Amino acid sequence: MAQPERPPPPLPPGQQLAAAHKWPLVGERAPASACGPQSVVAAGLVARPQTWSLAELRAMPQTACVVDVHCVTRWSKLGMRFSGVLLAELVRRAEVLPAARYVSFEADSPRGHSTSLVLQDALSLGALVALEAEGRPLPLEHGGPVRMVVPGRYFYKSLKWLQRLNFLSTDCLGYWEREAGYHNTADPWREQRYQAAALTRQQMAEALSQGVLGRRDLRGLDASGQQLPGLMAAGARLRNANFARAVLRGACFDGANLTNASFELADLRGASFRRADLEGTNLAGADLRGCDFSAASLTAATFCREAADGGLAQLARVDGSTRFDAAVWEQLLPAQAECLQRLLASASGPPGHEGSP
């Protein structure tokens, strides 16, 4: 008797599956040093400060674990296999003092990335100082030769190019939490992507009334349903902004950071998104006729929603003047790539887009 098919494992809210053979590349692409960190330091509130070479880390007891990776930019990759040394083992060897309540992970990266966790949370989650992924040494672009892997947290807590473990009595916000407003706990099941909005409602209203946003930090801006034709937002930092149902004909978002922003059902005819960061951005149901997405980053962007029957619903609107680079097909998640291909194939007018497969 045939066994019934098992339902797919659940995903945290707002997440979509990456293609089975892909590990999307986000964030910095290379470490500060040519080959990445060659040792990991344990410092701060420790009785025995340590510096472990990669060879010494490999000689320690290795732990393998299967982790569901959930990126804050809304893609997930289930069942990834990592191996390395448990953080708990390094805590034991460095004799971390009882006063240490937090651990800060510090990277060998051009921007000096770091992130932190409550130490007890990191230990209970099984945080791993990883040396391999899928049975092979970690690729450099994905944080090799050594990175953190923290199960149960958005992947920005799994720091690339780990070079230092700093044990602290008080917390120290990391790069993404400090500069981008990412949530400091980062539980994907509670959808803890961002801290509270950077501006008050009055400040947001004043910024929008000017029609020119400049290069300000406008994280969490709520412009839903507003009439904003010709808005000038080039270079603005608009992570998690809400432009749902807004009228934005001819707006300029060139070079803007729109990570996780929503343009659901917005009128974007003729808007420009050249070189913009649109990772995880919701464009479902938006009117994108005449939009220019040249050189934009569209990793895990959404152009439609999945209907209750498993089909596609609330499709964005495109035509022959909507411009995409060919790289868009490598950036989109499978369901969204299929949706955009259908939209472009059925678009009326001359074939003005560059990204058609």
SERO-4910 file (N, C-alpha, C, O; in steps of 0.05 Angstrom, whole numbers):
BEGIN
 pado doro    nc1    nc2    nc3   cac1   cac2   cac3    cc1    cc2    cc3    oc1    oc2    oc3
  Met    A     17    -24      0      0      0      0     18     25      0     36     27     16
  Ala    A     12     43    -18     28     67    -21     25     85      4      3     88     14
  Gln    A     47     96     13     47    114     36     38    141     27     46    151      5
  Pro    A     21    155     42     12    182     34     36    201     35     54    198     51
  Glu    A     36    220     16     57    239     15     57    257     40     36    265     50
  Arg    A     81    261     50     83    279     73     80    308     64     90    316     43
  Pro    A     65    324     80     63    352     72     90    366     75    106    358     92
  Pro    A     95    386     59    121    401     62    122    413     89    102    421    101
  Pro    A    147    416    100    150    428    126    140    457    126    143    470    105
  Pro    A    129    467    147    119    494    148    142    515    146    164    509    155
  Leu    A    135    538    135    154    560    133    146    582    152    122    585    157
  Pro    A    165    597    163    157    620    179    141    640    162    142    639    138
  Pro    A    127    658    175    110    677    160    127    693    140    149    702    146
  Gly    A    116    697    117    128    714     96    152    702     82    165    717     67
  Gln    A    158    676     86    181    664     73    172    648     49    150    638     47
  Gln    A    191    645     29    187    628      6    212    611      2    234    618      9
  Leu    A    207    587    -10    230    569    -14    248    577    -37    238    585    -58
  Ala    A    274    576    -32    293    579    -53    294    553    -70    285    532    -61
  Ala    A    304    555    -94    308    531   -111    325    511    -96    344    519    -82
  Ala    A    319    486   -100    333    465    -85    363    465    -89    378    459    -71
  His    A    372    473   -113    401    472   -120    415    499   -115    438    502   -122
  Lys    A    400    519   -104    412    546   -101    415    553    -71    397    547    -55
  Trp    A    436    567    -65    440    580    -40    443    610    -46    465    619    -53
  Pro    A    421    625    -44    422    654    -52    445    668    -38    450    664    -14
  Leu    A    457    686    -52    480    702    -42    470    730    -36    462    745    -54
  Val    A    471    737    -10    463    764     -2    485    776     16    502    761     26
  Gly    A    484    802     20    504    815     37    531    818     23    532    816     -2
  Glu    A    551    821     38    578    824     27    587    798     13    580    776     22
  Arg    A    601    801     -9    609    778    -25    637    768    -18    643    745    -25
  Ala    A    653    783     -4    681    775      2    690    786     28    681    807     36
  Pro    A    708    772     42    718    782     68    738    805     63    745    811     40
  Ala    A    747    817     85    766    839     82    793    829     74    807    841     57
  Ser    A    802    806     84    827    794     76    822    774     54    800    764     51
  Ala    A    843    769     38    840    754     13    828    726     18    811    717      2
  Cys    A    837    712     39    828    685     43    809    681     66    802    659     74
  Gly    A    800    704     78    783    702    101    798    696    126    823    693    125
  Pro    A    785    695    149    799    691    175    812    664    176    801    644    167
  Gln    A    836    664    187    851    639    190    852    630    219    865    610    226
  Ser    A    839    644    237    837    637    265    813    650    277    801    668    266
  Val    A    805    640    300    782    651    315    792    657    344    803    640    357
  Val    A    787    681    353    795    690    379    771    689    398    749    696    391
  Ala    A    776    680    423    756    682    445    767    702    465    789    698    476
  Ala    A    752    724    469    762    746    486    739    757    503    716    747    502
  Gly    A    745    777    519    725    789    536    725    776    563    746    772    575
  Leu    A    702    769    573    699    757    600    705    727    599    687    710    601
  Val    A    731    721    596    740    693    595    763    691    614    779    709    617
  Ala    A    766    668    627    789    663    644    813    655    628    836    660    636
  Arg    A    809    644    604    831    635    587    827    646    559    816    632    542
  Pro    A    837    670    553    835    680    526    848    660    506    869    649    512
  Gln    A    835    657    483    844    636    465    846    647    436    831    666    429
  Thr    A    864    636    421    865    640    392    868    613    379    889    600    382
  Trp    A    847    603    365    848    577    353    852    579    323    837    594    309
  Ser    A    872    566    312    875    565    283    853    547    271    839    533    285
  Leu    A    851    549    245    831    532    231    838    503    235    820    486    239
  Ala    A    863    496    235    871    468    239    863    459    267    854    436    271
  Glu    A    867    476    287    859    469    315    829    466    317    819    448    331
  Leu    A    814    483    303    785    480    304    776    453    291    758    440    301
  Arg    A    790    446    269    783    421    256    790    397    272    778    375    270
  Ala    A    810    400    290    818    378    307    800    374    331    802    353    345
  Met    A    783    393    337    764    390    359    741    371    351    737    366    328
  Pro    A    726    362    371    702    346    364    683    361    346    675    383    351
  Gln    A    677    348    323    660    360    303    631    352    307    625    329    313
  Thr    A    613    371    304    584    366    306    571    372    279    576    393    268
  Ala    A    555    354    270    539    359    245    510    365    253    499    353    271
  Cys    A    498    383    239    470    390    244    456    397    218    469    407    199
  Val    A    430    393    218    413    401    195    398    425    203    383    425    223
  Val    A    400    446    188    389    472    195    371    483    173    378    481    149
  Asp    A    348    493    180    331    507    162    340    536    162    338    550    182
  Val    A    349    546    139    360    573    136    337    592    128    323    587    108
  His    A    333    613    144    312    632    138    325    660    136    334    671    156
  Cys    A    326    671    112    339    697    109    318    719    114    294    715    107
  Val    A    326    741    125    308    763    131    296    775    105    275    787    105
  Thr    A    309    770     82    299    779     56    279    760     44    274    760     20
  Arg    A    268    742     60    244    726     55    249    700     39    230    689     29
  Trp    A    274    691     35    278    665     24    286    645     46    298    653     66
  Ser    A    279    620     42    286    599     60    298    576     45    290    570     22
  Lys    A    317    562     57    329    538     46    329    517     68    343    520     88
  Leu    A    313    497     64    308    477     85    329    455     84    339    447     63
  Gly    A    335    444    108    351    420    110    380    423    102    392    404     92
  Met    A    392    446    106    421    450     99    438    436    121    432    437    144
  Arg    A    459    422    112    476    407    130    502    423    135    517    429    116
  Phe    A    506    429    160    531    443    168    546    426    188    534    410    203
  Ser    A    572    430    190    588    416    210    610    435    220    619    452    205
  Gly    A    617    431    245    638    448    257    639    443    287    633    421    296
  Val    A    646    463    302    649    461    331    627    476    344    622    499    338
  Leu    A    614    463    363    593    477    378    604    500    394    626    498    405
  Leu    A    590    522    394    598    545    410    602    536    439    620    546    453
  Ala    A    586    518    449    588    509    477    616    497    482    626    500    504
  Glu    A    628    484    462    654    472    466    675    494    469    694    492    486
  Leu    A    673    516    454    692    538    456    688    554    482    707    563    494
  Val    A    663    556    490    657    569    516    671    553    539    682    565    557
  Arg    A    670    527    537    683    510    557    713    513    557    726    516    578
  Arg    A    725    513    533    754    515    531    765    542    539    787    544    550
  Ala    A    749    563    534    758    590    542    751    597    571    759    618    581
  Glu    A    736    579    584    727    584    611    714    611    614    723    629    629
  Val    A    692    614    599    677    639    600    666    643    628    655    625    641
  Leu    A    669    668    637    662    675    665    631    678    668    617    684    649
  Pro    A    621    673    693    593    675    698    581    703    692    557    705    686
  Ala    A    598    723    692    588    751    687    581    755    658    568    775    651
  Ala    A    590    737    640    584    740    611    555    733    605    548    709    608
  Arg    A    540    752    597    511    747    590    506    748    561    485    739    551
  Tyr    A    525    759    545    521    762    516    547    753    502    569    753    513
  Val    A    543    744    477    565    738    460    562    754    434    541    754    422
  Ser    A    584    768    427    585    783    402    602    769    382    625    762    389
  Phe    A    592    764    358    607    751    337    617    773    319    602    791    310
  Glu    A    643    773    313    656    795    298    669    783    273    683    763    274
  Ala    A    665    797    251    673    786    225    698    800    213    704    823    219
  Asp    A    712    785    197    733    796    180    720    806    154    722    793    133
  Ser    A    706    829    156    691    839    133    698    868    128    706    882    146
  Pro    A    694    877    103    700    905     97    685    925    114    695    946    120
  Arg    A    660    918    121    643    936    137    646    932    167    633    945    183
  Gly    A    663    913    175    665    907    203    640    896    215    632    904    237
  His    A    628    877    201    602    865    211    606    851    238    627    840    244
  Ser    A    585    854    253    583    839    278    554    834    284    537    847    272
  Thr    A    548    816    302    521    812    312    523    799    340    544    788    346
  Ser    A    502    800    355    504    790    382    479    774    390    458    777    377
  Leu    A    482    758    410    460    742    421    463    740    451    485    742    462
  Val    A    441    737    465    442    729    493    457    702    494    450    683    479
  Leu    A    478    700    510    495    676    510    479    651    515    483    631    501
  Gln    A    461    651    534    446    627    540    428    620    517    424    596    512
  Asp    A    417    639    502    401    633    478    418    620    457    410    600    445
  Ala    A    442    631    453    460    620    432    467    591    439    468    574    421
  Leu    A    472    585    464    479    558    472    454    539    470    457    517    460
  Ser    A    431    548    478    408    531    477    399    526    448    387    505    443
  Leu    A    404    544    430    397    541    402    417    522    387    412    514    365
  Gly    A    439    516    400    459    499    387    477    514    367    484    503    346
  Ala    A    484    539    374    500    555    355    526    540    349    539    528    366
  Leu    A    533    541    323    555    525    313    576    543    299    569    561    283
  Val    A    601    539    306    623    552    291    628    533    267    642    513    270
  Ala    A    617    540    244    616    521    222    640    523    204    651    545    198
  Leu    A    649    500    195    672    498    177    664    485    150    679    488    130
  Glu    A    641    471    149    632    458    125    603    462    121    588    466    140
  Ala    A    595    462     96    566    462     88    562    441     67    577    439     47
  Glu    A    542    424     71    535    403     52    559    385     47    563    375     25
  Gly    A    575    380     68    597    361     66    622    372     53    641    357     48
  Arg    A    623    398     48    646    411     35    655    435     51    639    447     65
  Pro    A    680    444     48    689    468     61    671    492     53    662    493     29
  Leu    A    665    509     71    648    532     65    660    549     42    683    556     43
  Pro    A    644    555     22    654    574      1    660    601     12    646    610     31
  Leu    A    680    614      2    688    640     12    664    660     11    661    675     30
  Glu    A    649    661    -11    627    680    -13    605    675      7    588    693     12
  His    A    603    651     17    583    644     37    594    643     66    583    630     83
  Gly    A    616    657     70    627    659     97    650    642    104    659    642    127
  Gly    A    661    626     85    683    609     90    709    625     94    711    648     85
  Pro    A    728    614    108    729    586    116    715    579    143    713    556    150
  Val    A    705    600    157    692    595    183    671    616    187    676    640    184
  Arg    A    647    607    195    625    626    200    608    615    223    612    592    232
  Met    A    590    632    233    571    623    253    546    612    238    539    621    217
  Val    A    534    592    250    508    582    242    491    580    267    497    565    285
  Val    A    469    596    268    452    597    292    424    588    284    409    603    272
  Pro    A    417    563    290    391    553    283    369    569    297    373    579    319
  Gly    A    346    572    284    323    585    297    324    615    297    308    628    311
  Arg    A    342    627    282    344    656    280    347    664    250    358    648    235
  Tyr    A    337    688    243    343    698    216    373    696    211    389    698    230
  Phe    A    380    692    186    408    684    180    428    706    183    452    701    183
  Tyr    A    419    732    187    439    752    193    453    748    220    473    760    225
  Lys    A    440    732    237    454    725    262    475    703    258    491    698    276
  Ser    A    476    691    235    496    671    228    519    684    213    520    683    188
  Leu    A    535    698    227    556    716    216    575    702    198    586    680    204
  Lys    A    580    714    175    601    705    157    629    712    168    632    731    183
  Trp    A    650    697    159    678    703    164    684    709    193    695    730    200
  Leu    A    676    691    210    679    695    239    709    697    246    725    679    238
  Gln    A    717    718    261    744    720    270    747    724    300    768    722    311
  Arg    A    724    731    313    726    737    342    700    732    356    678    739    347
  Leu    A    702    718    379    680    715    398    685    732    422    705    728    436
  Asn    A    668    752    426    673    770    448    651    766    469    627    771    463
  Phe    A    658    758    493    638    752    514    635    777    532    655    787    543
  Leu    A    610    786    535    605    812    547    584    811    569    568    792    570
  Ser    A    585    830    587    565    832    608    541    848    599    519    844    610
  Thr    A    545    866    580    523    882    569    523    878    538    543    872    526
  Asp    A    499    882    526    497    877    498    510    898    481    513    921    490
  Cys    A    518    891    457    530    910    438    517    904    411    522    884    399
  Leu    A    500    923    402    486    919    377    506    915    354    526    928    352
  Gly    A    499    896    336    516    891    313    510    909    290    494    928    292
  Tyr    A    524    904    268    523    922    245    494    924    234    484    946    231
  Trp    A    482    901    228    455    902    216    434    914    235    416    928    227
  Glu    A    437    907    260    418    918    280    421    948    284    402    963    288
  Arg    A    446    957    283    452    985    288    447   1002    263    435   1024    264
  Glu    A    456    992    240    455   1008    215    429   1004    199    420   1023    186
  Ala    A    417    981    201    394    975    184    368    972    201    347    969    190
  Gly    A    371    972    227    347    970    244    336    942    246    313    939    253
  Tyr    A    353    922    239    343    894    242    338    887    271    351    898    289
  His    A    319    870    275    311    862    303    334    848    317    348    832    304
  Asn    A    338    853    342    361    842    356    356    813    365    375    799    371
  Thr    A    331    804    365    326    776    372    324    759    348    335    737    347
  Ala    A    310    768    327    310    756    300    297    728    299    308    710    286
  Asp    A    275    724    313    261    699    312    243    699    287    224    714    286
  Pro    A    248    681    268    232    682    243    203    673    247    186    682    232
  Trp    A    198    657    267    170    648    272    153    670    284    129    669    283
  Arg    A    166    690    296    152    713    306    155    737    287    147    759    293
  Glu    A    168    732    264    173    752    243    186    777    254    177    799    249
  Gln    A    207    773    269    221    795    281    243    804    262    267    798    266
  Arg    A    235    819    241    254    828    221    266    855    229    290    858    226
  Tyr    A    250    873    239    259    900    244    251    910    272    231    900    283
  Gln    A    266    929    282    257    943    306    235    963    297    228    963    274
  Ala    A    226    979    316    205    998    310    215   1018    289    239   1021    285
  Ala    A    196   1031    275    202   1050    254    221   1071    264    221   1079    288
  Ala    A    239   1081    246    259   1100    253    248   1128    259    260   1144    273
  Leu    A    224   1134    247    213   1161    249    185   1160    262    172   1140    261
  Thr    A    177   1183    273    150   1185    283    131   1190    259    141   1196    237
  Arg    A    105   1186    263     86   1191    241     88   1220    231     85   1224    207
  Gln    A     91   1239    249     93   1267    241    118   1271    223    117   1285    203
  Gln    A    140   1259    231    165   1262    215    161   1249    188    171   1260    168
  Met    A    148   1226    186    143   1213    161    125   1231    143    131   1234    119
  Ala    A    104   1242    155     87   1259    139    102   1283    128     98   1291    105
  Glu    A    119   1295    144    135   1318    135    154   1311    112    157   1326     93
  Ala    A    166   1287    115    184   1279     94    169   1275     67    179   1283     46
  Leu    A    146   1262     69    131   1257     44    119   1283     32    118   1285      8
  Ser    A    112   1302     49    100   1327     38    120   1342     21    111   1357      4
  Gln    A    145   1338     25    166   1352      9    169   1340    -18    179   1353    -37
  Gly    A    162   1314    -21    165   1301    -47    193   1294    -54    198   1282    -76
  Val    A    212   1300    -37    240   1293    -41    250   1280    -15    252   1294      5
  Leu    A    257   1255    -16    265   1241      9    295   1242     14    303   1238     37
  Gly    A    310   1247     -6    339   1249     -3    351   1223      7    338   1201      5
  Arg    A    374   1224     19    388   1200     28    384   1195     58    403   1190     72
  Arg    A    360   1198     67    354   1196     95    347   1167    102    341   1151     85
  Asp    A    349   1161    128    341   1135    139    311   1137    145    303   1148    165
  Leu    A    294   1125    128    265   1126    130    254   1098    134    233   1092    124
  Arg    A    269   1082    149    260   1054    154    232   1054    166    226   1070    184
  Gly    A    215   1037    155    188   1034    166    169   1056    157    147   1058    168
  Leu    A    176   1073    138    159   1094    128    132   1082    119    131   1062    105
  Asp    A    110   1095    128     84   1086    120     72   1106    101     62   1128    109
  Ala    A     72   1100     75     60   1117     54     38   1102     40     32   1108     17
  Ser    A     26   1083     53      5   1067     40    -18   1084     31    -28   1101     46
  Gly    A    -27   1079      6    -50   1093     -5    -47   1122    -12    -66   1135    -19
  Gln    A    -23   1133    -10    -19   1161    -14    -14   1168    -44     -5   1151    -59
  Gln    A    -20   1193    -51    -16   1203    -78     12   1215    -79     16   1237    -68
  Leu    A     31   1202    -92     59   1211    -91     72   1209   -119     94   1200   -122
  Pro    A     58   1219   -140     70   1218   -167     95   1234   -168     96   1256   -157
  Gly    A    116   1223   -181    141   1238   -185    158   1239   -160    176   1255   -158
  Leu    A    152   1223   -140    168   1223   -115    197   1219   -121    205   1201   -136
  Met    A    214   1236   -109    243   1233   -113    255   1220    -88    256   1232    -67
  Ala    A    263   1194    -91    273   1179    -69    299   1165    -76    306   1144    -64
  Ala    A    314   1177    -94    340   1165   -102    358   1164    -78    363   1184    -64
  Gly    A    369   1140    -73    389   1136    -51    376   1135    -23    391   1132     -4
  Ala    A    350   1137    -21    338   1137      6    339   1109     18    340   1089      3
  Arg    A    340   1107     44    340   1082     58    312   1076     68    302   1088     87
  Leu    A    298   1059     54    270   1054     58    264   1025     64    244   1014     55
  Arg    A    281   1013     80    276    985     88    249    983    102    243    999    120
  Asn    A    234    962     95    209    956    108    188    978    105    169    980    120
  Ala    A    192    996     85    172   1017     80    147   1006     68    147    985     55
  Asn    A    125   1020     72     99   1010     62     88   1030     42     79   1052     49
  Phe    A     89   1023     16     77   1039     -6     54   1025    -18     46   1030    -41
  Ala    A     41   1006     -4     19    991    -15     -3   1010    -24    -11   1028    -10
  Arg    A    -13   1005    -49    -35   1020    -61    -29   1050    -65    -47   1065    -71
  Ala    A     -4   1057    -62      4   1085    -67      5   1091    -97     10   1072   -113
  Val    A      1   1116   -105      5   1124   -132     32   1137   -135     38   1158   -123
  Leu    A     50   1124   -150     78   1131   -151     87   1133   -180    110   1126   -187
  Arg    A     69   1142   -198     77   1144   -226    100   1162   -230    101   1185   -220
  Gly    A    121   1153   -244    144   1169   -250    163   1173   -227    181   1190   -228
  Ala    A    159   1159   -205    177   1162   -182    205   1152   -188    209   1135   -205
  Cys    A    224   1163   -173    252   1155   -177    262   1143   -151    265   1157   -131
  Phe    A    268   1117   -152    280   1102   -129    308   1092   -136    317   1073   -124
  Asp    A    321   1105   -155    348   1096   -163    367   1095   -139    369   1114   -124
  Gly    A    380   1072   -136    400   1069   -115    388   1067    -87    403   1067    -68
  Ala    A    362   1066    -84    349   1065    -58    351   1038    -46    353   1018    -61
  Asn    A    351   1036    -20    350   1010     -6    321   1006      2    310   1019     20
  Leu    A    308    987    -12    280    981     -8    276    952      2    256    939     -4
  Thr    A    296    942     17    294    915     27    268    911     43    263    926     61
  Asn    A    253    890     35    228    883     49    206    904     48    187    903     63
  Ala    A    209    923     30    188    943     26    164    931     12    166    910      0
  Ser    A    141    944     15    116    934      2    106    955    -18    101    978    -11
  Phe    A    103    946    -43     90    962    -64     65    947    -74     57    950    -97
  Glu    A     54    931    -57     31    915    -65      8    933    -76      0    952    -62
  Leu    A     -1    926   -100    -23    940   -114    -17    970   -118    -36    986   -123
  Ala    A      8    978   -118     16   1006   -123     16   1012   -153     20    994   -169
  Asp    A     11   1037   -159     13   1047   -187     42   1058   -191     48   1080   -182
  Leu    A     58   1043   -204     87   1050   -208     94   1055   -237    117   1053   -245
  Arg    A     74   1062   -253     79   1065   -282    101   1086   -286    100   1109   -276
  Gly    A    122   1078   -301    144   1096   -308    164   1101   -285    181   1118   -289
  Ala    A    161   1087   -263    180   1091   -241    208   1079   -247    209   1059   -263
  Ser    A    228   1090   -236    255   1080   -240    267   1068   -215    267   1081   -193
  Phe    A    277   1043   -217    290   1029   -195    319   1021   -202    328   1001   -193
  Arg    A    332   1037   -219    359   1029   -227    378   1027   -203    379   1045   -187
  Arg    A    392   1005   -202    412    999   -181    400    999   -153    415   1001   -133
  Ala    A    374    996   -150    361    996   -124    363    968   -112    366    948   -126
  Asp    A    363    967    -85    362    941    -71    333    935    -64    321    947    -47
  Leu    A    323    915    -79    295    907    -76    293    878    -65    274    864    -71
  Glu    A    312    870    -49    312    843    -38    288    839    -19    285    855      0
  Gly    A    272    819    -25    249    814     -8    226    833    -12    207    833      4
  Thr    A    227    850    -32    206    871    -36    181    859    -48    183    842    -66
  Asn    A    158    868    -39    132    858    -48    121    876    -70    115    899    -65
  Leu    A    120    865    -95    109    880   -118     84    866   -129     76    871   -151
  Ala    A     72    849   -113     48    834   -122     26    854   -129     19    871   -113
  Gly    A     14    850   -152     -8    866   -160     -1    895   -169    -19    910   -176
  Ala    A     24    902   -168     32    930   -175     32    933   -205     36    914   -220
  Asp    A     27    958   -214     28    965   -242     56    974   -248     65    996   -241
  Leu    A     71    957   -263     99    961   -268    105    968   -297    127    966   -306
  Arg    A     84    977   -311     88    984   -339    107   1008   -341    103   1029   -328
  Gly    A    128   1006   -357    147   1027   -361    168   1029   -339    185   1047   -340
  Cys    A    168   1011   -320    187   1012   -298    215   1003   -308    217    986   -325
  Asp    A    236   1014   -296    263   1007   -303    277    995   -279    282   1008   -259
  Phe    A    282    968   -280    295    954   -259    324    947   -266    335    928   -255
  Ser    A    336    962   -284    363    956   -292    383    956   -269    383    975   -253
  Ala    A    399    935   -267    420    932   -246    408    932   -218    424    935   -199
  Ala    A    382    928   -215    370    926   -188    375    898   -177    377    879   -192
  Ser    A    377    896   -150    378    870   -137    350    862   -130    337    875   -114
  Leu    A    341    839   -141    314    830   -137    312    803   -123    293    788   -127
  Thr    A    333    796   -108    332    770    -94    307    767    -77    302    784    -60
  Ala    A    292    746    -82    268    740    -66    246    761    -68    228    762    -51
  Ala    A    247    778    -89    225    797    -93    200    782   -102    202    760   -113
  Thr    A    177    794    -97    151    780   -102    135    796   -123    131    820   -120
  Phe    A    127    781   -143    110    793   -165     82    783   -165     65    792   -180
  Cys    A     76    764   -148     49    753   -146     46    738   -119     66    735   -104
  Arg    A     22    731   -113     16    715    -89      7    687    -97     -3    683   -119
  Glu    A     10    668    -79      0    641    -84    -29    640    -75    -35    647    -53
  Ala    A    -46    631    -94    -74    628    -88    -79    604    -70    -62    587    -67
  Ala    A   -103    603    -59   -110    581    -41   -109    554    -55   -103    533    -42
  Asp    A   -114    553    -81   -113    528    -96    -85    521   -106    -82    502   -121
  Gly    A    -65    536    -98    -38    531   -106    -29    546   -131     -6    545   -139
  Gly    A    -48    559   -144    -41    575   -168    -30    602   -161    -23    608   -138
  Leu    A    -28    620   -181    -17    646   -177    -39    667   -178    -57    665   -194
  Ala    A    -38    686   -160    -59    707   -158    -46    734   -153    -22    735   -147
  Gln    A    -61    755   -156    -52    782   -152    -26    787   -167     -6    795   -155
  Leu    A    -27    783   -193     -3    786   -210      3    815   -215    -15    831   -219
  Ala    A     29    822   -215     38    848   -223     31    852   -253     27    833   -267
  Arg    A     31    877   -262     25    883   -290     50    894   -303     61    914   -294
  Val    A     58    882   -325     82    891   -340     74    894   -369     53    884   -377
  Asp    A     91    907   -384     88    908   -413    116    908   -426    136    904   -413
  Gly    A    116    913   -452    141    912   -466    161    933   -458    185    931   -465
  Ser    A    152    953   -443    171    974   -435    182    970   -406    198    986   -397
  Thr    A    173    949   -393    184    942   -367    212    929   -370    214    910   -385
  Arg    A    232    941   -358    259    932   -363    271    917   -339    270    926   -317
  Phe    A    282    893   -346    296    877   -326    323    868   -339    324    865   -363
  Asp    A    343    864   -322    367    851   -332    364    821   -333    346    810   -320
  Ala    A    380    807   -349    378    778   -351    384    765   -324    375    743   -319
  Ala    A    399    779   -306    406    767   -280    382    763   -262    384    749   -242
  Val    A    359    774   -270    335    772   -253    327    742   -249    317    735   -228
  Trp    A    333    725   -268    324    697   -266    341    682   -246    331    662   -236
  Glu    A    365    691   -241    381    678   -220    374    688   -192    381    675   -173
  Gln    A    361    711   -191    355    723   -165    328    715   -154    325    713   -129
  Leu    A    309    710   -171    282    705   -161    279    676   -151    293    658   -160
  Leu    A    261    673   -132    254    646   -123    237    632   -144    224    646   -160
  Pro    A    236    606   -144    224    591   -167    196    600   -174    190    605   -197
  Ala    A    178    602   -154    150    610   -160    149    638   -172    132    643   -189
  Gln    A    166    656   -162    165    683   -172    178    686   -200    169    701   -217
  Ala    A    198    670   -205    210    669   -232    189    659   -252    187    670   -274
  Glu    A    175    638   -245    154    628   -262    132    649   -267    123    652   -290
  Cys    A    124    663   -246    104    684   -249    114    706   -268     99    714   -286
  Leu    A    138    716   -264    148    738   -281    152    729   -310    146    744   -328
  Gln    A    160    704   -314    162    694   -341    135    694   -355    133    702   -379
  Arg    A    115    686   -341     88    686   -352     79    714   -359     68    720   -380
  Leu    A     84    733   -340     76    760   -345     90    772   -369     77    785   -386
  Leu    A    116    768   -371    130    779   -394    122    766   -420    121    779   -441
  Ala    A    117    740   -419    109    726   -444     82    735   -454     78    736   -479
  Ser    A     64    743   -436     38    752   -444     35    782   -447     14    792   -454
  Ala    A     57    797   -441     56    826   -442     51    836   -471     61    825   -490
  Ser    A     34    856   -473     28    867   -499     50    887   -507     66    895   -490
  Gly    A     50    894   -532     69    914   -542     95    901   -551     98    877   -550
  Pro    A    114    917   -561    139    907   -571    157    896   -549    154    904   -526
  Pro    A    175    877   -555    192    864   -535    213    883   -525    236    881   -533
  Gly    A    206    902   -507    226    922   -498    242    913   -474    262    925   -468
  His    A    234    891   -461    249    882   -438    274    866   -447    274    854   -468
  Glu    A    294    867   -430    319    854   -436    322    827   -423    340    812   -430
  Gly    A    305    821   -403    310    798   -387    294    773   -395    295    753   -380
  Ser    A    280    773   -416    264    750   -424    282    727   -429    302    729   -444
  Pro    A    275    703   -419    293    680   -422    291    669   -451    305    649   -457
***
